[in-house]
Amino acid sequence: MNLDAFPEKWARIQNNLGNAYSKRIRGERAENLELAIVAYNQSLEVYTRDAFPEDWARIQNNLGNAYSQRIRGERAENLELAIVACNLSLEVYTRDAFPYEWARIQNNLGTAYSQRIRGERAENLELAIVACNLSLEVYTRDAFPYEWAR
């Protein structure tokens, strides 16, 4: 399968490869996350916001998660990249159109802000609280008990 002959399938496989590397148990965790980031970025070469907005938003969220967990590089910069990717994802995954995904990304954003190194610590924690509370507006105890408890 190659990019030129089957670009959409190739991009989907790159995203799936990124997911596999980000969860991989064997090998060095740091290297697996680097490979995941490369795969997600390659997928975004085809899954652009204009051509494939939902796929683009999903991969931005995946990329945000990978940057949040990234071991290599400067931790502060990795968290900034995670926050940017989550916010990009929220441009497509709006609450009205994609409430479940929107809530999941708000939760991811809350996690990134709670760990954020740059900026004022108190403000970062406030942003984390806001994002987590926003996610709980969708992740209610009745509708999504697992997500609500998490």
Secondary structure in CASP SS format (residue, H / E / C, confidence):
PFRMAT SS
TARGET T0000
AUTHOR 0000-0000-0000
METHOD secondary structure of the structure
MODEL  1
M C 1.00
N C 1.00
L C 1.00
D C 1.00
A C 1.00
F C 1.00
P H 1.00
E H 1.00
K H 1.00
W H 1.00
A H 1.00
R H 1.00
I H 1.00
Q H 1.00
N H 1.00
N H 1.00
L H 1.00
G H 1.00
N H 1.00
A H 1.00
Y H 1.00
S H 1.00
K H 1.00
R C 1.00
I C 1.00
R C 1.00
G C 1.00
E C 1.00
R H 1.00
A H 1.00
E H 1.00
N H 1.00
L H 1.00
E H 1.00
L H 1.00
A H 1.00
I H 1.00
V H 1.00
A H 1.00
Y H 1.00
N H 1.00
Q H 1.00
S H 1.00
L H 1.00
E H 1.00
V H 1.00
Y C 1.00
T C 1.00
R C 1.00
D C 1.00
A C 1.00
F C 1.00
P H 1.00
E H 1.00
D H 1.00
W H 1.00
A H 1.00
R H 1.00
I H 1.00
Q H 1.00
N H 1.00
N H 1.00
L H 1.00
G H 1.00
N H 1.00
A H 1.00
Y H 1.00
S H 1.00
Q H 1.00
R C 1.00
I C 1.00
R C 1.00
G C 1.00
E C 1.00
R H 1.00
A H 1.00
E H 1.00
N H 1.00
L H 1.00
E H 1.00
L H 1.00
A H 1.00
I H 1.00
V H 1.00
A H 1.00
C H 1.00
N H 1.00
L H 1.00
S H 1.00
L H 1.00
E H 1.00
V H 1.00
Y C 1.00
T C 1.00
R C 1.00
D C 1.00
A C 1.00
F C 1.00
P H 1.00
Y H 1.00
E H 1.00
W H 1.00
A H 1.00
R H 1.00
I H 1.00
Q H 1.00
N H 1.00
N H 1.00
L H 1.00
G H 1.00
T H 1.00
A H 1.00
Y H 1.00
S H 1.00
Q H 1.00
R C 1.00
I C 1.00
R C 1.00
G C 1.00
E C 1.00
R H 1.00
A H 1.00
E H 1.00
N H 1.00
L H 1.00
E H 1.00
L H 1.00
A H 1.00
I H 1.00
V H 1.00
A H 1.00
C H 1.00
N H 1.00
L H 1.00
S H 1.00
L H 1.00
E H 1.00
V H 1.00
Y C 1.00
T C 1.00
R C 1.00
D C 1.00
A C 1.00
F C 1.00
P H 1.00
Y H 1.00
E H 1.00
W H 1.00
A H 1.00
R C 1.00
END
